[in-house]
Amino acid sequence: MRLNGKLAIVTGGSRGIGFATVQAFLREGASVVLCASTQASADKAVALLREQFPGATVEGIAPDLKDLAAVKAAFDGVAQRHGAIHVLVNNAGISESTPLANYTEDLFDKVMGLNVKGLFCCTKAAVDHMLEQGSGVVLNTSSMVGRDGSPAGVAYPTSKFAVNGLTLSLARELGPKGIRVNAVAPGITETDMMRAVPTEVIDPLIAQIPLKRLGTPEDIANAFVFLASDEASYITGAVLPVDGLGRS
């Protein structure tokens, strides 16, 4: 098992890509603490995971990811209970597609708050422990729109460009200290939100993808497993596209 003995924190871990990532990490032998927006959501996800993986070590927490003090307290507790934090997956985020004419300052702040400040707070809190250990892995969820932009919802692609910049910069800063920092950039993925989109909208999108299908949460989770594992020990500062589009 590629992650045996590792303790991972996965934000946005109660559903979608985050939940699939937690499943994949448990399957590979990791212990996992998932973060959700509410403790009720975290507890529900943990209950399901314990049914799927009897004997696995998994728990759920729900700090406000935009509050550094709250995140630090929660992550300090994780480190005390488990002895270390080996891997952080920054997956929590908000996606939306409001046209600029209808955009509000509050909406912009909401998206940037979770997608960028939340990622910063979690990274800072986890890296404090990784620096003491002399090793660690930080993985971020970017997006194909962090390369190509988006026709609406300006804050979301803006936030993902920021995620890419943070990934590249921290890889250079933290590499000499034994900490790798990478990102995965999903394409169109079969989440609950996408399943609600009409077929007449989805089919033209699939037609543009060389692999002729949408991505699955498991596709993204598998990339996170690889980047978290020792198989990727010489990879840092990468933004790995997992979008089926045949490009680097």
Secondary structure, DSSP 4 states (H G I P E B T S, - for coil): -TTTT-EEEEETTTSHHHHHHHHHHHHTT-EEEEE-SSHHHHHHHHHHHHHHSTT--EEEE---TT-HHHHHHHHHHHHHHHS---EEEE---------GGG--HHHHHHHHIIIIIIHHHHHHHHHHHHHHHT-EEEEEE--THHHH--SS-THHHHHHHHHHHHHHHHHHHHGGGTEEEEEEEE-SB--HHHHTS-HHHHHHHHHTSTT-S-B-HHHHHHHHHHHHSGGGTT--S-EEEESSS---
